[in-house]
Amino acid sequence: MSPQPKPQGAGAHPAGGMSPRARSSKADSGGLCTLFTDGGSRGNPGPAAAGVVLTDSAGRVVHASGHFLGRATNNIAEYRGLIFGLQEAARRRIGRLKVCSDSELMVEQLNGRYRVKNEHLRPLYSQALELIQQFEQVSIEHIRREGNTLADDMVNRALNARGEVLGPAATSPGAASAPDNASTPAGQSAAVSMDKFTAHCTVESDDQCPGVVSAGGDWPFEGTVPAGLCQYAAAGIVQAILRAPTSSADITAACARPGCPARFQIRFART
């Protein structure tokens, strides 16, 4: 059963209700950045992990990470993902931030529409609000799971690794991370470079893609997401790269936006 909306108790400071003064402790660092967070548990409670993806104002992924949490519930993992993400955004001195999560409970609690009844969530809720106070402007939005695929992928990678994992923009300057099962195929003299590849869009016309991905266009990835590429398309492409073995010469990626027909053929650079 879904929790029913209830007003916050006295003294609560939901994200949507902070005064401008409370949110103006940092200077604006530029455009609006977006933080995608996710968390999950295999067993609820069970082995749990959190995922974080941070994009800049142009939609380029500047940080992606997964964090193994040990035994926890889904809701605790969702809050821990948010906290990891807010800490990373604060470290980068971001001023304006849009937070996107597929956890309706957490989003509604932080926006002041649901009470925080669970005693284990209350300290995490308070920590999240304290971190939010560091930014000039924060909005917290609920998105469908299909729009949060890269953060979800970081959760699964951390669960599989039972440790910390980094995504393509976070491993090192200008380098993408290879997937966990990367290997060099027998008889192949040239290694596949995971930090350099081109995504070739195969939609027939711009009208087919709500993200206005250039029809037939080539999008070169060199450690970062190319400027101008729809963030949903980027999420689908990066997720396909992270899950594919380096020996695969024919990888097709799908845009993560629900209903979008855009597909991309991945062409790896050779070294």
C-alpha positions in Angstrom: 0.0 0.0 0.0 1.3 3.4 -0.9 1.9 5.9 2.0 -0.7 8.6 2.2 0.5 12.3 2.0 0.6 14.0 5.4 2.0 17.4 6.5 5.4 17.5 8.1 5.6 18.0 11.8 6.7 21.3 13.4 10.3 22.1 12.9 10.7 20.1 9.7 12.5 21.7 6.8 11.5 20.0 3.6 13.6 20.8 0.5 10.8 22.5 -1.2 10.1 24.8 1.7 13.5 26.3 2.4 13.8 30.1 2.4 16.0 31.8 -0.1 18.3 32.9 2.7 18.7 29.3 3.9 19.6 28.2 0.4 22.0 31.0 -0.5 25.1 30.0 1.4 27.0 29.2 -1.8 27.6 31.2 -4.8 26.1 30.0 -8.1 28.8 28.0 -9.9 27.0 28.3 -13.3 24.2 26.4 -14.9 21.8 23.9 -13.4 23.4 20.5 -12.7 21.5 17.2 -12.4 22.0 14.5 -9.8 20.5 11.0 -10.4 20.5 8.8 -7.4 19.3 5.2 -6.8 19.5 2.5 -4.1 18.5 -1.1 -3.9 18.6 -4.2 -1.7 18.6 -7.8 -2.7 16.3 -9.2 -0.1 15.0 -6.0 1.5 16.7 -6.1 3.9 19.7 -7.8 2.3 22.9 -6.8 0.5 22.4 -3.2 -0.6 24.1 -0.6 -2.6 23.7 3.0 -3.8 24.3 4.6 -7.1 25.1 8.2 -8.0 25.4 10.0 -11.4 26.1 13.7 -11.7 25.8 15.6 -14.9 26.8 19.2 -15.6 24.6 21.9 -17.2 25.3 20.5 -20.6 24.1 17.0 -19.7 27.7 15.5 -19.6 28.4 12.9 -17.0 31.0 14.3 -14.6 30.7 11.7 -11.9 29.3 8.2 -11.6 29.8 5.8 -8.7 28.4 2.9 -6.9 28.7 2.2 -3.2 28.2 -1.1 -1.4 26.4 -0.7 1.9 26.3 -4.1 3.4 22.9 -5.2 4.8 20.2 -2.6 4.5 16.7 -2.0 3.2 15.7 -0.4 -0.1 14.7 2.9 1.5 17.9 3.2 3.5 19.9 2.5 0.3 17.9 5.2 -1.6 18.7 7.8 1.1 22.4 6.8 1.2 22.6 7.3 -2.6 21.1 10.7 -2.2 23.6 11.6 0.6 26.6 10.3 -1.4 25.4 12.4 -4.4 24.8 15.6 -2.4 28.3 15.2 -0.9 29.9 14.9 -4.3 28.0 17.9 -5.7 29.0 20.0 -2.6 32.6 18.9 -3.1 32.4 20.3 -6.6 31.0 23.6 -5.3 27.8 23.3 -7.4 25.3 26.0 -6.7 22.1 25.0 -8.5 21.1 21.3 -8.5 18.2 19.2 -9.7 17.9 15.9 -7.9 16.2 13.0 -9.7 15.2 9.8 -8.0 12.8 7.0 -8.8 12.0 6.6 -5.0 8.6 8.2 -4.6 8.7 7.8 -0.9 12.0 9.7 -0.5 11.0 12.4 -2.9 7.7 13.0 -1.2 9.3 13.1 2.3 12.0 15.6 1.2 9.3 17.8 -0.4 7.3 17.8 2.8 4.3 15.8 1.6 5.0 12.5 3.5 6.0 12.1 7.1 9.2 10.3 8.0 7.9 7.6 10.3 10.6 5.0 10.2 13.2 5.6 12.9 16.0 4.3 10.8 15.3 6.8 8.0 15.0 9.9 10.3 18.7 10.5 10.8 19.3 10.0 7.0 16.5 12.4 6.2 18.0 15.0 8.6 21.5 14.5 7.1 20.1 15.0 3.6 18.4 18.2 4.6 21.6 19.6 6.2 23.4 18.9 2.9 20.7 20.5 0.8 21.2 23.7 2.9 24.7 24.1 1.3 23.3 24.8 -2.1 21.9 28.0 -3.6 19.0 26.1 -5.2 17.8 22.5 -5.0 14.7 20.8 -6.6 13.9 17.2 -5.9 11.9 15.4 -8.6 10.5 11.9 -9.0 11.3 10.2 -12.3 10.3 6.8 -13.7 12.8 4.0 -13.3 13.3 3.9 -17.0 14.9 7.4 -16.8 17.3 6.4 -14.0 19.1 3.5 -15.8 22.7 4.6 -15.3 22.3 5.2 -11.5 20.6 1.8 -11.3 23.4 0.2 -13.2 25.9 1.6 -10.7 23.9 0.0 -7.9 24.0 -3.4 -9.6 27.8 -3.1 -10.3 28.5 -2.2 -6.7 26.3 -5.1 -5.5 28.2 -7.5 -7.8 31.6 -6.2 -6.8 30.7 -6.0 -3.1 32.6 -2.7 -3.0 33.0 0.8 -4.5 32.8 1.2 -8.2 33.4 4.1 -10.5 31.7 4.9 -13.8 33.3 6.2 -17.0 33.6 9.9 -16.0 34.9 9.2 -12.5 37.7 6.8 -13.0 40.4 9.2 -14.0 40.6 12.4 -16.2 39.5 11.6 -19.7 39.2 7.8 -19.1 36.2 5.5 -19.0 36.1 2.4 -16.8 36.0 -1.0 -18.4 33.2 -3.4 -17.4 33.9 -6.0 -14.8 34.1 -8.8 -17.4 36.5 -7.0 -19.8 38.8 -9.3 -21.6 40.9 -9.2 -24.8 39.7 -11.7 -27.4 42.1 -14.4 -28.6 43.8 -13.6 -31.8 43.1 -9.9 -31.7 46.2 -7.8 -32.0 44.6 -4.4 -31.3 43.1 -3.8 -27.9 39.7 -2.2 -27.7 39.8 1.3 -26.0 36.8 1.7 -23.7 37.5 5.4 -23.3 37.1 6.2 -27.0 34.1 5.1 -29.0 31.5 6.5 -31.4 27.8 6.1 -31.0 26.1 6.2 -34.4 22.4 7.2 -34.2 20.2 5.0 -36.4 16.8 6.8 -36.2 15.5 7.9 -39.6 14.5 11.4 -38.7 14.7 14.0 -35.9 10.9 13.7 -35.5 11.2 10.2 -34.2 13.3 11.3 -31.2 11.8 13.6 -28.6 15.3 14.4 -27.4 16.1 15.8 -30.9 19.0 13.5 -31.5 20.5 14.3 -34.9 19.3 11.6 -37.3 22.2 9.5 -38.6 24.6 11.5 -36.5 27.9 10.3 -35.0 28.5 11.1 -31.3 32.2 10.7 -30.2 32.8 9.7 -26.6 36.3 10.4 -25.4 36.0 10.0 -21.6 33.0 12.3 -21.3 29.5 12.5 -22.9 29.5 14.7 -26.0 27.9 18.1 -25.6 24.4 18.3 -27.0 23.5 14.6 -26.6 20.2 14.0 -24.9 20.8 12.8 -21.3 18.5 9.8 -21.8 20.3 8.7 -24.9 23.6 9.1 -23.0 22.4 7.0 -20.2 21.4 4.2 -22.5 24.7 4.3 -24.4 26.9 4.3 -21.3 24.9 1.5 -19.7 25.3 -0.6 -22.8 29.1 0.1 -22.8 29.4 -0.8 -19.1 27.6 -4.1 -19.6 29.2 -5.2 -22.8 32.5 -7.2 -23.1 35.3 -5.5 -24.8 35.4 -8.3 -27.4 32.0 -7.3 -28.7 32.3 -5.7 -32.1 28.6 -5.1 -32.5 26.8 -3.3 -29.6 23.5 -1.6 -30.0 22.3 0.8 -27.3 18.7 2.1 -26.8 17.7 5.5 -25.5 16.6 5.3 -21.9 13.6 7.7 -22.5 10.4 5.6 -22.4 8.9 5.3 -25.9 11.9 6.8 -27.7 12.8 4.8 -30.8 16.4 6.1 -31.0 19.1 3.3 -31.3 22.8 3.7 -31.5 25.5 1.4 -33.0 28.7 1.5 -31.0 32.0 1.7 -32.8 35.1 1.2 -30.6 38.4 2.9 -31.2 41.4 0.6 -31.5 44.8 1.1 -29.9 
